[in-house]
Amino acid sequence: MANPQNAPLAAAKPINPIDPAFIADPYPALNALRESTGVAQDAFGMQWYVTRHDDVHRVLNDRSLSNDSRNAASRRSTSAWIRE
């Protein structure tokens, strides 16, 4: 996943999916994420937000990112994949 600014993922502001402001209007936070790193975990570390079309396409087509246990042996480090 390309990171044009070479910014570390930690620089992305965590998304809090239970924040009332995010629930009311998630688009400003998602747009800001898209403009920065494009990928971030939520504030609880439970889910990833992928906001760029090319990155979404890659995630959906990469079997190593599946939660299917049959793919566990072929998994790479998620953080290494994101920084590619």
C-alpha positions, 0 to 999 in steps of 0.5 A: 500500500503506497504511503506517498508522504512516507508518514508512519501510520501512527500519524493518522488520527485514530477513528473512534466509531462510537464518537457521536460526532463520527456517527452523525457525520463520518465523512470529515474524518474519513476524508482527512484519513484519505488525505493523510495515510489512507489507512488506520485502525480504529481507536480500539484496535479492532478494525481497519479503515481503508479509504483509497480505491486502489488500497481497498481493491488490494485488500479485497484481493489479498488472501493473506489478509483473510480471517479464514484460518486456512490462510493463516500460514501464508499471512504476512505482517499487516504493518509491513504490507501497509508500508509497502 
